Amino acid sequence: MMAPRLVELRRVLKPTGSIYLHCDPTASHYLKILMDAVFGPTNFTNEISWKRTTTKSDFRQGALNWPRVRDVLLHYRRDSLAEGVFRQPFSAYSDEYVESKYRHVDADGRRYMLDKLTAPGSGTRGHPKYELMGVTKYWVYGEEKMQEMVRHGRVVQPSPGAVPRYKRYLDEVKGIAIGDTWDDISAINSMAKERLGYPTQKPEALLERIIQASSNKDDLVLDPFGGCGTAVIAAERLGRRWIGIDITHLAITLMKKRLLDTFGKDVQFKVIGEPVDVAGAQELAGKDPYQFQWWALGLVDARPAEGKKGADKGIDGRIYFHDEADSNRTKQVIFSVKAGHTGVAHVHELRGVIDREEAAIGVLISMQEPTGPMRTEAAGAGFYHSPGWNKDYPRIQLRTIAELLAGKGLDVPPQQATFKEAPKHVSNGYHQLELTAPATADADAVMVSDKPRVKGRKKRTRM
């Protein structure tokens, strides 16, 4: 599965670009061989270990293995000889390190350390030798620069006759350079604000580090396995242009909602590959009924039913809501999606599911217009009375794909978020522009965003 995709990713990657492949240690060695074959061993840059969990979470009494706590990120360049981008990230010094090394504080409250000014190698490396403050040594700087540092108070002699040292301020250093072992980014736990419930969701901090290190603002980021959209969210937040691809309409629906939840209505993007009319819906239904089902549920912001295909017990999706003083009492709207021929038996079946599940409302989504007997059967189910809103809602509602595409909604109480809402983001000042992109054979839908280029800058695109 990966080989043809890596070949295509190399084809579209600019000579100055980078690619990061995330996997676990059970497959990383196979994928590294594959990436060596596609990108070339000389373009291998790093194998990064990300500590995604703790030993406590993987430890099992009696296990014969060390707890598995890491994932692997394989970093390759498209062309190691081409000019590229790498911006070294740094982490802050620990409190213990600061207390140990930066012990001094000046009159302005700035912490500093006294660092070496003597040159290594006793003159064998060509460093100059001269007298400074009564001490003759080989020094790391020339005499003229050293005297300038003395005038600015950056050279300190701890005691008469002692070797002068450099006054290095803590607020002038970047910190510790982050290497190829990342243990400072935690995985998303059950209490994390950004957690959406998507099984393979990665922390935004992980993608932000990668994007910041290997791209500039206005560059293009491509995520060919979009999932719940963490890469496109991070790219948008950092002022990059982006393309996100996923083969499931469930993922595309979640990405769209996450973008709108995070950035509001100002964010603009175009989805290529999802149906925009009845003909497109019919084509998707014929190609993959389950993808059609997930896409149709996305039109009403419903959560797909959990469970294996074919074992849904007549429930394809759900919406949850609260409408009583007891906010802990959750009620539900259940959905049945039909791509083929529909009749009164389907309405009767939905009515039975509502009774069995003690649901408030049921909705049948179909491609075909409901028949007269279907409308009669739906009307016979009566109404659900909402105590919180003091309003009656039809207990069974019939909606066609054409009606949903035309903007006709559901007649249900206001619901809580189907998927957990992503945290809001303060605008970074970029305005998204719509663009077109070629459809891909492997993807059901592609999400595309563009940003204005910086005037006067050389046109370069990176991944």
DRENDO-1510 file (C-alpha; in Angstrom, 1 decimal, always signed):
<recs>
REC; n; res; u; v; w
REC; 1; MET; +0.0; +0.0; +0.0 .
REC; 2; MET; +2.7; +2.5; +0.9 .
REC; 3; ALA; +5.1; +1.9; -2.0 .
REC; 4; PRO; +3.0; +3.5; -4.8 .
REC; 5; ARG; +2.0; +6.4; -2.5 .
REC; 6; LEU; +5.6; +7.2; -1.6 .
REC; 7; VAL; +6.5; +7.2; -5.3 .
REC; 8; GLU; +3.8; +9.8; -5.9 .
REC; 9; LEU; +4.8; +11.8; -2.9 .
REC; 10; ARG; +8.3; +12.0; -4.1 .
REC; 11; ARG; +7.0; +13.1; -7.5 .
REC; 12; VAL; +5.1; +16.0; -6.2 .
REC; 13; LEU; +7.7; +17.0; -3.6 .
REC; 14; LYS; +9.8; +20.0; -4.5 .
REC; 15; PRO; +13.6; +19.6; -4.5 .
REC; 16; THR; +13.8; +21.8; -1.4 .
REC; 17; GLY; +11.1; +19.8; +0.4 .
REC; 18; SER; +11.0; +17.4; +3.3 .
REC; 19; ILE; +8.8; +14.4; +4.1 .
REC; 20; TYR; +8.0; +13.0; +7.5 .
REC; 21; LEU; +6.6; +9.5; +7.8 .
REC; 22; HIS; +5.0; +8.5; +11.2 .
REC; 23; CYS; +4.9; +4.8; +12.2 .
REC; 24; ASP; +5.5; +2.5; +15.1 .
REC; 25; PRO; +8.7; +0.4; +15.7 .
REC; 26; THR; +7.0; -2.8; +14.4 .
REC; 27; ALA; +7.1; -1.3; +10.9 .
REC; 28; SER; +9.7; +1.4; +10.9 .
REC; 29; HIS; +12.6; -0.7; +9.7 .
REC; 30; TYR; +10.6; -2.0; +6.7 .
REC; 31; LEU; +9.4; +1.5; +5.8 .
REC; 32; LYS; +12.9; +2.9; +6.1 .
REC; 33; ILE; +14.1; +0.4; +3.5 .
REC; 34; LEU; +11.2; +1.3; +1.3 .
REC; 35; MET; +11.9; +5.1; +1.7 .
REC; 36; ASP; +15.6; +4.4; +1.0 .
REC; 37; ALA; +14.6; +2.8; -2.2 .
REC; 38; VAL; +12.2; +5.6; -3.2 .
REC; 39; PHE; +14.1; +8.7; -1.9 .
REC; 40; GLY; +17.6; +7.4; -1.8 .
REC; 41; PRO; +19.7; +6.6; +1.3 .
REC; 42; THR; +21.7; +9.9; +0.9 .
REC; 43; ASN; +18.4; +11.8; +1.5 .
REC; 44; PHE; +17.8; +10.1; +4.8 .
REC; 45; THR; +18.0; +12.8; +7.5 .
REC; 46; ASN; +16.7; +11.5; +10.8 .
REC; 47; GLU; +14.9; +8.7; +12.6 .
REC; 48; ILE; +13.1; +10.5; +15.4 .
REC; 49; SER; +11.8; +8.7; +18.5 .
REC; 50; TRP; +8.7; +10.3; +19.9 .
REC; 51; LYS; +7.9; +9.2; +23.5 .
REC; 52; ARG; +4.1; +9.1; +23.1 .
REC; 53; THR; +3.3; +7.4; +26.4 .
REC; 54; THR; +4.7; +6.4; +29.8 .
REC; 55; THR; +6.0; +3.0; +31.0 .
REC; 56; LYS; +3.0; +2.9; +33.3 .
REC; 57; SER; +0.5; +2.8; +30.5 .
REC; 58; ASP; +2.2; -0.1; +28.7 .
REC; 59; PHE; +3.5; -2.1; +31.6 .
REC; 60; ARG; +1.9; -5.5; +32.2 .
REC; 61; GLN; +2.8; -7.8; +35.1 .
REC; 62; GLY; +4.6; -10.9; +33.8 .
REC; 63; ALA; +5.3; -9.4; +30.4 .
REC; 64; LEU; +8.6; -10.5; +28.7 .
REC; 65; ASN; +9.1; -7.2; +26.9 .
REC; 66; TRP; +10.2; -3.7; +27.9 .
REC; 67; PRO; +7.2; -1.3; +27.9 .
REC; 68; ARG; +6.6; +0.1; +24.5 .
REC; 69; VAL; +6.5; +3.9; +24.8 .
REC; 70; ARG; +7.7; +5.4; +21.5 .
REC; 71; ASP; +6.7; +5.9; +17.9 .
REC; 72; VAL; +9.0; +6.6; +15.0 .
REC; 73; LEU; +9.2; +9.6; +12.6 .
REC; 74; LEU; +11.3; +9.0; +9.5 .
REC; 75; HIS; +12.6; +12.3; +8.0 .
REC; 76; TYR; +13.8; +12.4; +4.4 .
REC; 77; ARG; +14.8; +15.2; +2.1 .
REC; 78; ARG; +13.8; +15.3; -1.6 .
REC; 79; ASP; +17.3; +16.3; -2.5 .
REC; 80; SER; +20.0; +16.7; +0.1 .
REC; 81; LEU; +22.1; +18.8; -2.2 .
REC; 82; ALA; +19.3; +21.4; -2.8 .
REC; 83; GLU; +18.7; +24.4; -0.6 .
REC; 84; GLY; +16.2; +23.4; +2.0 .
REC; 85; VAL; +14.6; +24.6; +5.2 .
REC; 86; PHE; +15.4; +23.5; +8.7 .
REC; 87; ARG; +14.8; +25.7; +11.7 .
REC; 88; GLN; +16.3; +24.2; +14.8 .
REC; 89; PRO; +13.8; +24.1; +17.7 .
REC; 90; PHE; +15.0; +24.6; +21.3 .
REC; 91; SER; +13.6; +23.6; +24.7 .
REC; 92; ALA; +14.0; +25.7; +27.9 .
REC; 93; TYR; +16.6; +24.9; +30.4 .
REC; 94; SER; +15.4; +23.1; +33.6 .
REC; 95; ASP; +15.1; +25.0; +36.8 .
REC; 96; GLU; +17.9; +22.9; +38.2 .
REC; 97; TYR; +20.2; +23.7; +35.3 .
REC; 98; VAL; +19.5; +27.4; +35.6 .
REC; 99; GLU; +20.2; +27.4; +39.3 .
REC; 100; SER; +23.4; +25.5; +38.8 .
REC; 101; LYS; +24.9; +27.3; +35.8 .
REC; 102; TYR; +23.3; +30.8; +35.9 .
REC; 103; ARG; +23.9; +31.6; +39.5 .
REC; 104; HIS; +24.7; +35.3; +39.1 .
REC; 105; VAL; +22.2; +38.1; +38.9 .
REC; 106; ASP; +23.1; +41.7; +37.9 .
REC; 107; ALA; +21.7; +45.0; +39.1 .
REC; 108; ASP; +18.9; +44.8; +36.5 .
REC; 109; GLY; +17.8; +41.3; +37.7 .
REC; 110; ARG; +19.2; +39.5; +34.7 .
REC; 111; ARG; +20.7; +36.1; +35.3 .
REC; 112; TYR; +24.1; +35.2; +33.8 .
REC; 113; MET; +26.9; +32.7; +33.9 .
REC; 114; LEU; +30.7; +33.2; +33.6 .
REC; 115; ASP; +31.8; +31.3; +30.5 .
REC; 116; LYS; +35.2; +30.5; +29.1 .
REC; 117; LEU; +37.1; +32.9; +26.9 .
REC; 118; THR; +40.3; +30.8; +26.6 .
REC; 119; ALA; +40.7; +28.9; +23.3 .
REC; 120; PRO; +41.0; +25.2; +23.2 .
REC; 121; GLY; +44.2; +23.5; +21.9 .
REC; 122; SER; +46.8; +25.9; +23.4 .
REC; 123; GLY; +47.2; +27.8; +20.2 .
REC; 124; THR; +47.3; +24.7; +17.8 .
REC; 125; ARG; +44.1; +25.9; +16.1 .
REC; 126; GLY; +45.4; +29.4; +15.2 .
REC; 127; HIS; +43.8; +31.4; +18.0 .
REC; 128; PRO; +45.5; +34.7; +19.0 .
REC; 129; LYS; +47.7; +35.0; +22.1 .
REC; 130; TYR; +47.9; +38.3; +24.0 .
REC; 131; GLU; +47.6; +39.8; +27.5 .
REC; 132; LEU; +44.1; +40.6; +28.9 .
REC; 133; MET; +43.7; +42.1; +32.4 .
REC; 134; GLY; +47.2; +40.9; +33.3 .
REC; 135; VAL; +46.6; +37.4; +32.0 .
REC; 136; THR; +48.3; +36.1; +28.9 .
REC; 137; LYS; +46.5; +33.2; +27.2 .
REC; 138; TYR; +45.2; +32.0; +23.8 .
REC; 139; TRP; +41.8; +33.5; +23.4 .
REC; 140; VAL; +38.7; +32.6; +21.3 .
REC; 141; TYR; +38.4; +36.3; +20.0 .
REC; 142; GLY; +40.8; +38.7; +18.5 .
REC; 143; GLU; +42.2; +41.5; +20.7 .
REC; 144; GLU; +40.1; +44.3; +19.1 .
REC; 145; LYS; +36.8; +42.4; +19.6 .
REC; 146; MET; +37.8; +41.5; +23.1 .
REC; 147; GLN; +38.5; +45.1; +24.1 .
REC; 148; GLU; +35.1; +46.1; +22.7 .
REC; 149; MET; +33.5; +43.4; +24.9 .
REC; 150; VAL; +35.4; +44.8; +27.9 .
REC; 151; ARG; +34.1; +48.3; +27.3 .
REC; 152; HIS; +30.5; +46.9; +27.2 .
REC; 153; GLY; +31.0; +45.1; +30.5 .
REC; 154; ARG; +30.8; +41.6; +29.0 .
REC; 155; VAL; +34.2; +40.5; +30.3 .
REC; 156; VAL; +34.5; +39.8; +34.1 .
REC; 157; GLN; +37.6; +39.0; +36.1 .
REC; 158; PRO; +36.3; +37.1; +39.1 .
REC; 159; SER; +39.3; +38.1; +41.3 .
REC; 160; PRO; +42.7; +39.9; +40.8 .
REC; 161; GLY; +44.9; +37.7; +38.6 .
REC; 162; ALA; +42.1; +35.3; +37.7 .
REC; 163; VAL; +41.4; +34.3; +34.1 .
REC; 164; PRO; +38.8; +36.7; +32.6 .
REC; 165; ARG; +35.5; +35.1; +31.7 .
REC; 166; TYR; +32.6; +36.0; +29.5 .
REC; 167; LYS; +29.3; +37.3; +31.0 .
REC; 168; ARG; +26.6; +35.2; +29.2 .
REC; 169; TYR; +23.0; +36.2; +30.0 .
REC; 170; LEU; +20.3; +33.6; +30.3 .
REC; 171; ASP; +17.9; +35.7; +28.3 .
REC; 172; GLU; +20.3; +35.7; +25.3 .
REC; 173; VAL; +20.5; +32.0; +24.8 .
REC; 174; LYS; +18.0; +29.9; +23.0 .
REC; 175; GLY; +18.0; +26.9; +25.3 .
REC; 176; ILE; +18.8; +23.3; +24.6 .
REC; 177; ALA; +18.7; +22.2; +21.0 .
REC; 178; ILE; +16.1; +19.4; +20.5 .
REC; 179; GLY; +17.6; +16.3; +19.1 .
REC; 180; ASP; +16.1; +13.1; +17.6 .
REC; 181; THR; +14.5; +12.0; +20.8 .
REC; 182; TRP; +11.3; +13.9; +21.6 .
REC; 183; ASP; +10.1; +13.3; +25.2 .
REC; 184; ASP; +8.5; +16.7; +25.7 .
REC; 185; ILE; +5.3; +16.2; +23.7 .
REC; 186; SER; +2.6; +14.2; +25.4 .
REC; 187; ALA; +0.1; +12.1; +23.5 .
REC; 188; ILE; -3.6; +13.1; +23.7 .
REC; 189; ASN; -5.1; +11.8; +26.9 .
REC; 190; SER; -8.8; +11.4; +27.8 .
REC; 191; MET; -8.9; +14.9; +29.4 .
REC; 192; ALA; -7.0; +16.8; +26.7 .
REC; 193; LYS; -8.9; +19.9; +25.4 .
REC; 194; GLU; -8.0; +19.0; +21.8 .
REC; 195; ARG; -9.1; +15.4; +22.0 .
REC; 196; LEU; -11.9; +14.7; +19.5 .
REC; 197; GLY; -12.2; +10.9; +19.9 .
REC; 198; TYR; -10.6; +10.1; +16.6 .
REC; 199; PRO; -8.6; +6.8; +17.1 .
REC; 200; THR; -5.3; +7.9; +15.4 .
REC; 201; GLN; -5.4; +11.6; +16.5 .
REC; 202; LYS; -1.9; +13.2; +17.0 .
REC; 203; PRO; -1.2; +16.1; +19.3 .
REC; 204; GLU; -1.1; +19.5; +17.5 .
REC; 205; ALA; +2.3; +20.2; +19.2 .
REC; 206; LEU; +3.8; +17.3; +17.3 .
REC; 207; LEU; +2.7; +18.6; +13.9 .
REC; 208; GLU; +3.5; +22.2; +14.7 .
REC; 209; ARG; +7.1; +21.2; +15.6 .
REC; 210; ILE; +7.5; +19.4; +12.2 .
REC; 211; ILE; +5.9; +22.2; +10.2 .
REC; 212; GLN; +7.8; +25.0; +11.9 .
REC; 213; ALA; +11.1; +23.2; +11.6 .
REC; 214; SER; +10.8; +22.3; +7.9 .
REC; 215; SER; +8.8; +25.1; +6.2 .
REC; 216; ASN; +8.4; +28.9; +6.1 .
REC; 217; LYS; +5.2; +30.9; +6.2 .
REC; 218; ASP; +3.3; +30.7; +2.8 .
REC; 219; ASP; +4.8; +27.3; +2.0 .
REC; 220; LEU; +2.6; +24.4; +1.1 .
REC; 221; VAL; +2.0; +21.5; +3.5 .
REC; 222; LEU; +0.4; +18.2; +2.2 .
REC; 223; ASP; -1.0; +15.5; +4.4 .
REC; 224; PRO; -2.0; +12.6; +2.2 .
REC; 225; PHE; -3.6; +10.7; +5.2 .
REC; 226; GLY; -5.6; +13.5; +6.7 .
REC; 227; GLY; -7.5; +11.7; +9.5 .
REC; 228; CYS; -9.1; +14.2; +11.8 .
REC; 229; GLY; -7.0; +17.1; +10.3 .
REC; 230; THR; -4.3; +17.8; +12.9 .
REC; 231; ALA; -1.8; +18.6; +10.2 .
REC; 232; VAL; -4.1; +21.1; +8.3 .
REC; 233; ILE; -5.0; +22.7; +11.6 .
REC; 234; ALA; -1.4; +23.2; +12.6 .
REC; 235; ALA; -0.6; +24.4; +9.1 .
REC; 236; GLU; -3.4; +26.9; +9.2 .
REC; 237; ARG; -2.4; +28.2; +12.6 .
REC; 238; LEU; +1.2; +28.7; +11.5 .
REC; 239; GLY; +0.3; +30.6; +8.3 .
REC; 240; ARG; +1.1; +27.8; +5.8 .
REC; 241; ARG; -1.0; +26.8; +2.8 .
REC; 242; TRP; -2.2; +23.2; +2.9 .
REC; 243; ILE; -3.8; +20.2; +1.2 .
REC; 244; GLY; -5.4; +17.4; +3.2 .
REC; 245; ILE; -6.5; +14.1; +1.7 .
REC; 246; ASP; -8.5; +11.2; +3.1 .
REC; 247; ILE; -10.3; +8.3; +1.6 .
REC; 248; THR; -13.2; +8.4; +4.1 .
REC; 249; HIS; -16.0; +10.9; +4.2 .
REC; 250; LEU; -16.2; +10.5; +7.9 .
REC; 251; ALA; -12.7; +12.0; +8.2 .
REC; 252; ILE; -13.5; +14.8; +5.7 .
REC; 253; THR; -16.6; +15.7; +7.7 .
REC; 254; LEU; -14.6; +15.8; +10.9 .
REC; 255; MET; -11.9; +18.0; +9.3 .
REC; 256; LYS; -14.5; +20.5; +8.0 .
REC; 257; LYS; -16.1; +20.8; +11.4 .
REC; 258; ARG; -12.7; +21.1; +13.2 .
REC; 259; LEU; -11.6; +23.9; +10.9 .
REC; 260; LEU; -14.8; +25.8; +11.4 .
REC; 261; ASP; -14.8; +25.2; +15.2 .
REC; 262; THR; -11.2; +26.3; +15.5 .
REC; 263; PHE; -11.0; +29.3; +13.1 .
REC; 264; GLY; -14.7; +30.3; +12.7 .
REC; 265; LYS; -16.4; +31.3; +9.5 .
REC; 266; ASP; -13.5; +33.3; +8.2 .
REC; 267; VAL; -11.6; +30.1; +7.2 .
REC; 268; GLN; -12.2; +29.2; +3.6 .
REC; 269; PHE; -11.4; +25.9; +1.9 .
REC; 270; LYS; -12.6; +23.8; -1.0 .
REC; 271; VAL; -13.4; +20.1; -0.8 .
REC; 272; ILE; -12.8; +18.2; -4.1 .
REC; 273; GLY; -14.3; +14.8; -4.5 .
REC; 274; GLU; -17.4; +14.8; -2.4 .
REC; 275; PRO; -20.9; +15.0; -3.9 .
REC; 276; VAL; -22.3; +18.4; -4.5 .
REC; 277; ASP; -25.5; +17.3; -6.3 .
REC; 278; VAL; -27.9; +14.3; -6.5 .
REC; 279; ALA; -26.0; +12.8; -9.4 .
REC; 280; GLY; -22.8; +12.9; -7.4 .
REC; 281; ALA; -24.5; +11.3; -4.5 .
REC; 282; GLN; -25.9; +8.5; -6.7 .
REC; 283; GLU; -22.4; +7.9; -8.1 .
REC; 284; LEU; -21.0; +7.6; -4.5 .
REC; 285; ALA; -23.8; +5.4; -3.4 .
REC; 286; GLY; -23.2; +3.0; -6.3 .
REC; 287; LYS; -19.4; +3.0; -5.7 .
REC; 288; ASP; -19.4; +2.6; -1.9 .
REC; 289; PRO; -22.7; +2.5; +0.1 .
REC; 290; TYR; -20.8; +2.9; +3.4 .
REC; 291; GLN; -19.0; +6.0; +2.2 .
REC; 292; PHE; -22.3; +7.4; +1.0 .
REC; 293; GLN; -23.8; +6.7; +4.4 .
REC; 294; TRP; -21.0; +8.6; +6.2 .
REC; 295; TRP; -21.3; +11.5; +3.7 .
REC; 296; ALA; -25.1; +11.7; +4.1 .
REC; 297; LEU; -24.8; +11.8; +7.9 .
REC; 298; GLY; -22.3; +14.6; +7.6 .
REC; 299; LEU; -25.0; +16.7; +5.9 .
REC; 300; VAL; -26.9; +16.7; +9.1 .
REC; 301; ASP; -23.9; +16.7; +11.5 .
REC; 302; ALA; -24.7; +13.2; +12.8 .
REC; 303; ARG; -22.3; +10.8; +14.4 .
REC; 304; PRO; -22.0; +7.5; +12.5 .
REC; 305; ALA; -23.1; +4.5; +14.6 .
REC; 306; GLU; -20.3; +2.5; +16.2 .
REC; 307; GLY; -19.9; -1.1; +15.4 .
REC; 308; LYS; -19.0; -3.4; +12.5 .
REC; 309; LYS; -20.5; -3.0; +9.0 .
REC; 310; GLY; -23.8; -4.9; +8.8 .
REC; 311; ALA; -24.2; -5.0; +12.6 .
REC; 312; ASP; -25.8; -1.6; +13.1 .
REC; 313; LYS; -29.2; -2.9; +14.3 .
REC; 314; GLY; -31.0; -0.5; +12.0 .
REC; 315; ILE; -29.1; +2.6; +13.3 .
REC; 316; ASP; -26.7; +4.3; +10.9 .
REC; 317; GLY; -26.1; +7.5; +13.0 .
REC; 318; ARG; -27.1; +9.5; +16.0 .
REC; 319; ILE; -27.4; +13.0; +17.3 .
REC; 320; TYR; -27.6; +13.7; +21.0 .
REC; 321; PHE; -29.3; +16.5; +22.9 .
REC; 322; HIS; -30.5; +17.7; +26.3 .
REC; 323; ASP; -33.8; +19.4; +26.7 .
REC; 324; GLU; -34.7; +19.0; +30.4 .
REC; 325; ALA; -33.7; +20.5; +33.7 .
REC; 326; ASP; -31.8; +17.4; +34.4 .
REC; 327; SER; -28.8; +18.0; +32.0 .
REC; 328; ASN; -27.4; +14.5; +32.7 .
REC; 329; ARG; -30.3; +12.9; +30.8 .
REC; 330; THR; -29.2; +12.6; +27.3 .
REC; 331; LYS; -31.7; +12.0; +24.5 .
REC; 332; GLN; -31.1; +11.0; +20.9 .
REC; 333; VAL; -32.2; +11.3; +17.3 .
REC; 334; ILE; -31.4; +8.2; +15.4 .
REC; 335; PHE; -30.8; +8.0; +11.6 .
REC; 336; SER; -31.4; +5.4; +8.9 .
REC; 337; VAL; -29.7; +6.1; +5.5 .
REC; 338; LYS; -31.0; +4.3; +2.4 .
REC; 339; ALA; -29.2; +4.6; -1.0 .
REC; 340; GLY; -31.5; +2.3; -2.9 .
REC; 341; HIS; -35.3; +1.8; -3.2 .
REC; 342; THR; -37.3; +2.8; -0.2 .
REC; 343; GLY; -40.9; +1.9; +0.9 .
REC; 344; VAL; -43.3; +1.9; +3.8 .
REC; 345; ALA; -41.5; -1.1; +5.3 .
REC; 346; HIS; -38.4; +1.1; +6.0 .
REC; 347; VAL; -40.5; +3.7; +7.9 .
REC; 348; HIS; -42.1; +0.9; +9.8 .
REC; 349; GLU; -38.7; -0.6; +10.7 .
REC; 350; LEU; -37.4; +2.8; +11.8 .
REC; 351; ARG; -40.5; +3.2; +14.0 .
REC; 352; GLY; -39.7; -0.1; +15.7 .
REC; 353; VAL; -36.0; +0.9; +16.2 .
REC; 354; ILE; -37.2; +4.2; +17.9 .
REC; 355; ASP; -39.3; +2.2; +20.3 .
REC; 356; ARG; -36.6; -0.3; +21.0 .
REC; 357; GLU; -33.9; +2.4; +21.7 .
REC; 358; GLU; -36.4; +4.7; +23.5 .
REC; 359; ALA; -35.2; +7.4; +21.1 .
REC; 360; ALA; -36.9; +10.8; +20.9 .
REC; 361; ILE; -36.9; +11.1; +17.1 .
REC; 362; GLY; -36.0; +9.1; +14.0 .
REC; 363; VAL; -34.9; +10.3; +10.6 .
REC; 364; LEU; -34.9; +8.4; +7.4 .
REC; 365; ILE; -32.6; +9.8; +4.7 .
REC; 366; SER; -33.1; +8.5; +1.2 .
REC; 367; MET; -32.3; +9.1; -2.4 .
REC; 368; GLN; -35.9; +8.7; -3.5 .
REC; 369; GLU; -38.9; +10.8; -2.8 .
REC; 370; PRO; -41.0; +9.3; -0.1 .
REC; 371; THR; -44.2; +7.6; -1.3 .
REC; 372; GLY; -47.7; +8.5; +0.0 .
REC; 373; PRO; -47.9; +5.4; +2.3 .
REC; 374; MET; -44.4; +6.3; +3.7 .
REC; 375; ARG; -45.6; +9.8; +4.7 .
REC; 376; THR; -48.8; +8.3; +6.2 .
REC; 377; GLU; -46.7; +5.8; +8.3 .
REC; 378; ALA; -44.4; +8.6; +9.4 .
REC; 379; ALA; -47.3; +10.9; +10.4 .
REC; 380; GLY; -48.8; +8.0; +12.4 .
REC; 381; ALA; -45.8; +8.0; +14.7 .
REC; 382; GLY; -47.0; +11.2; +16.3 .
REC; 383; PHE; -44.9; +13.8; +17.9 .
REC; 384; TYR; -42.1; +14.1; +20.5 .
REC; 385; HIS; -42.8; +16.9; +23.0 .
REC; 386; SER; -39.7; +18.7; +24.3 .
REC; 387; PRO; -40.2; +19.8; +27.9 .
REC; 388; GLY; -37.3; +22.2; +27.7 .
REC; 389; TRP; -38.4; +24.0; +24.6 .
REC; 390; ASN; -42.1; +23.3; +25.1 .
REC; 391; LYS; -42.5; +22.4; +21.5 .
REC; 392; ASP; -43.6; +19.3; +19.5 .
REC; 393; TYR; -41.4; +17.7; +16.9 .
REC; 394; PRO; -42.4; +15.0; +14.4 .
REC; 395; ARG; -41.3; +11.7; +15.8 .
REC; 396; ILE; -40.4; +10.3; +12.4 .
REC; 397; GLN; -39.0; +12.7; +9.7 .
REC; 398; LEU; -38.3; +11.9; +6.1 .
REC; 399; ARG; -35.6; +13.7; +4.2 .
REC; 400; THR; -34.2; +13.2; +0.7 .
REC; 401; ILE; -30.6; +13.9; -0.3 .
REC; 402; ALA; -31.9; +16.6; -2.7 .
REC; 403; GLU; -33.7; +18.4; +0.2 .
REC; 404; LEU; -30.5; +18.2; +2.4 .
REC; 405; LEU; -28.3; +19.6; -0.4 .
REC; 406; ALA; -30.9; +22.4; -0.9 .
REC; 407; GLY; -30.4; +23.4; +2.7 .
REC; 408; LYS; -33.5; +21.9; +4.3 .
REC; 409; GLY; -32.6; +20.9; +7.8 .
REC; 410; LEU; -34.1; +18.7; +10.5 .
REC; 411; ASP; -36.9; +19.6; +12.9 .
REC; 412; VAL; -35.2; +18.6; +16.1 .
REC; 413; PRO; -34.3; +20.3; +19.4 .
REC; 414; PRO; -30.9; +22.1; +19.5 .
REC; 415; GLN; -28.3; +19.4; +19.9 .
REC; 416; GLN; -25.0; +19.3; +21.7 .
REC; 417; ALA; -21.9; +18.8; +19.5 .
REC; 418; THR; -21.9; +15.6; +17.6 .
REC; 419; PHE; -18.1; +15.5; +17.6 .
REC; 420; LYS; -16.2; +17.2; +20.4 .
REC; 421; GLU; -15.7; +20.8; +19.5 .
REC; 422; ALA; -12.1; +21.9; +18.8 .
REC; 423; PRO; -10.6; +24.8; +20.8 .
REC; 424; LYS; -11.0; +28.2; +19.3 .
REC; 425; HIS; -8.0; +30.0; +17.7 .
REC; 426; VAL; -7.1; +33.6; +17.5 .
REC; 427; SER; -6.7; +34.6; +13.9 .
REC; 428; ASN; -3.1; +34.8; +12.5 .
REC; 429; GLY; -4.0; +37.5; +10.0 .
REC; 430; TYR; -3.9; +35.2; +6.9 .
REC; 431; HIS; -7.0; +35.1; +4.6 .
REC; 432; GLN; -7.7; +31.8; +2.9 .
REC; 433; LEU; -8.3; +31.8; -0.9 .
REC; 434; GLU; -10.1; +29.2; -2.8 .
REC; 435; LEU; -8.2; +27.2; -5.4 .
REC; 436; THR; -8.7; +24.1; -7.5 .
REC; 437; ALA; -6.6; +21.0; -7.4 .
REC; 438; PRO; -6.5; +17.8; -9.5 .
REC; 439; ALA; -8.5; +14.9; -8.1 .
REC; 440; THR; -6.6; +11.9; -6.9 .
REC; 441; ALA; -7.5; +8.4; -7.8 .
REC; 442; ASP; -6.9; +7.0; -4.3 .
REC; 443; ALA; -8.9; +9.6; -2.4 .
REC; 444; ASP; -12.6; +10.1; -2.0 .
REC; 445; ALA; -12.1; +13.8; -1.1 .
REC; 446; VAL; -9.3; +16.4; -1.0 .
REC; 447; MET; -9.4; +19.5; +1.1 .
REC; 448; VAL; -7.5; +22.5; -0.3 .
REC; 449; SER; -6.6; +25.9; +1.1 .
REC; 450; ASP; -4.5; +28.6; -0.3 .
REC; 451; LYS; -2.9; +31.8; +1.2 .
REC; 452; PRO; -1.5; +34.8; -0.6 .
REC; 453; ARG; +2.2; +34.6; -1.4 .
REC; 454; VAL; +4.6; +37.1; +0.1 .
REC; 455; LYS; +5.4; +39.8; -2.5 .
REC; 456; GLY; +8.9; +39.8; -3.8 .
REC; 457; ARG; +9.7; +36.4; -2.5 .
REC; 458; LYS; +11.2; +33.6; -4.6 .
REC; 459; LYS; +8.5; +31.1; -5.4 .
REC; 460; ARG; +9.2; +27.9; -3.5 .
REC; 461; THR; +6.9; +25.2; -2.3 .
REC; 462; ARG; +7.8; +22.7; +0.3 .
REC; 463; MET; +6.2; +19.7; +2.0 .
</recs>
